[in-house]
Amino acid sequence: MTNDAISQRLCRLVLAMPLLILVGCQTIYEGKYDWGAGWRPGTVLSVGSADHVLQTPFRDCRPALGPGERNTLKFAVVSYSFLNRLRKAVVPISPQSTWTAGSSVYINVTNCRTSLEPRQGQISRQGDFKAKRGGGGVVVTDIQPMKSMPMNESNGMF
């Protein structure tokens, strides 16, 4: 290889690096939940009333609400990653919401008035089942309710 070819490749690499860094810093989940706007992937740990959910989370939206709202809304405890550490947030959810422990969600950690959003492409594990191949497809033979996992630090749920 000649010196010109080497310096051209080096020049291309040097010019491409800032572009790669800029693109890498822009994280947008599913094309609509921007990391820079506060969206983070999370998992619902529990759902309950304002008085029955975790008392000392990393982020707590309950104080920002009036007493009437605290009494009528349900609250979800959501686990998410912040600076490579698991954090928990208590956020208000609609009384009619169907969020349950284990739901994969997006949470906006900068705005308590933003609702949780479902994460697409996540396998929603509602129960265990057995299947066998038959004729032209798969036949489900036995559906069992999902066994509850004990909550502890080793499985990331506490």
C-alpha positions in Angstrom: 0.0 0.0 0.0 1.2 3.5 -0.8 1.4 6.4 1.6 -1.4 8.2 -0.3 -3.7 5.2 0.2 -2.9 4.9 3.9 -3.4 8.7 4.5 -6.8 8.6 2.5 -8.0 5.7 4.7 -6.9 7.5 7.9 -8.6 10.7 6.8 -11.9 8.8 6.1 -11.6 7.2 9.5 -11.0 10.5 11.3 -14.0 12.1 9.5 -16.3 9.2 10.2 -15.6 8.9 13.9 -17.5 12.1 14.9 -20.5 11.0 12.8 -20.5 7.5 14.5 -20.3 9.2 17.9 -23.3 11.5 17.2 -25.4 8.6 15.8 -24.5 6.4 18.7 -25.5 9.0 21.3 -29.0 9.4 19.8 -31.0 6.5 21.2 -34.6 6.3 20.1 -36.6 3.3 21.3 -39.0 1.9 18.7 -38.6 5.1 16.6 -40.7 7.2 19.0 -39.4 7.1 22.6 -36.3 9.4 22.7 -33.7 8.7 25.4 -32.9 12.4 25.4 -36.5 13.3 26.2 -36.4 11.0 29.3 -37.7 7.7 28.0 -36.1 4.5 29.5 -37.1 0.8 29.2 -38.3 -0.6 32.4 -40.3 -3.4 34.1 -43.3 -3.0 36.4 -42.5 -4.5 39.8 -45.9 -3.9 41.5 -49.1 -2.0 41.3 -51.2 -0.6 44.1 -52.6 2.5 45.9 -50.5 5.5 46.9 -50.1 4.1 50.4 -49.4 0.5 49.5 -46.5 0.8 47.1 -42.7 1.2 47.8 -42.1 4.0 50.2 -38.5 5.1 49.3 -38.0 4.9 45.5 -35.3 6.7 43.6 -38.0 8.8 41.9 -41.4 9.4 43.4 -44.2 11.1 41.6 -46.7 11.0 44.5 -45.7 14.3 46.1 -46.4 16.2 42.8 -50.0 15.1 42.9 -52.8 16.5 44.9 -54.6 14.5 47.6 -57.6 13.8 45.4 -55.4 12.4 42.6 -53.4 10.3 45.1 -56.7 8.7 46.3 -58.2 8.0 42.9 -55.2 6.9 40.9 -53.3 3.6 41.1 -49.5 3.7 41.2 -46.9 1.4 39.6 -43.4 0.8 40.9 -41.1 0.5 37.8 -37.5 -0.7 37.8 -35.3 1.0 35.2 -31.6 1.5 34.6 -30.0 4.9 35.4 -26.2 5.3 35.0 -25.9 1.5 34.9 -27.7 1.1 38.2 -31.1 -0.3 38.8 -33.5 2.4 40.0 -37.1 2.4 41.0 -39.8 5.0 40.3 -43.3 5.3 41.6 -45.6 6.7 38.8 -49.3 7.3 38.6 -51.4 5.0 36.3 -55.0 5.1 35.4 -57.4 3.1 37.7 -58.5 1.2 34.6 -55.0 0.3 33.5 -54.0 -3.3 33.1 -50.3 -3.0 34.1 -49.2 -6.0 36.2 -45.9 -7.0 37.8 -43.6 -8.1 35.0 -45.0 -5.8 32.3 -42.3 -4.4 30.0 -42.8 -0.7 29.6 -41.2 2.6 28.7 -41.1 5.1 31.5 -40.5 8.8 31.1 -38.2 9.6 34.1 -38.4 13.4 33.5 -42.2 13.9 33.5 -44.6 12.4 36.1 -47.6 13.3 34.0 -46.5 11.0 31.1 -48.1 7.6 31.1 -46.3 4.3 30.8 -46.0 2.9 27.3 -45.8 -0.8 26.4 -42.6 -2.1 24.9 -43.2 -3.8 21.6 -41.4 -6.9 20.6 -41.2 -8.2 24.1 -42.5 -11.7 24.8 -45.3 -11.3 27.3 -45.1 -14.4 29.4 -48.6 -15.1 30.7 -48.1 -18.8 31.5 -46.2 -21.9 30.7 -47.5 -24.4 28.2 -46.6 -27.7 26.5 -46.9 -28.1 22.8 -46.5 -31.0 20.4 -46.3 -31.1 16.6 -49.3 -32.6 15.0 -50.5 -32.9 11.4 -49.8 -29.5 10.0 -48.8 -27.4 13.0 -48.2 -27.1 16.7 -50.9 -28.2 19.1 -51.0 -26.8 22.6 -51.7 -29.6 25.1 -51.4 -28.2 28.6 -51.5 -24.6 29.8 -50.3 -23.9 33.3 -50.4 -20.5 35.1 -47.0 -18.9 35.4 -45.3 -19.7 38.7 -44.5 -16.6 40.6 -40.8 -15.9 41.0 -39.6 -14.9 44.5 -38.5 -11.3 44.5 -34.9 -10.8 45.4 -31.7 -9.0 44.2 -30.4 -12.1 42.2 -33.2 -11.9 39.7 -33.3 -8.1 39.6 -36.8 -7.9 41.3 -36.9 -6.5 44.8 
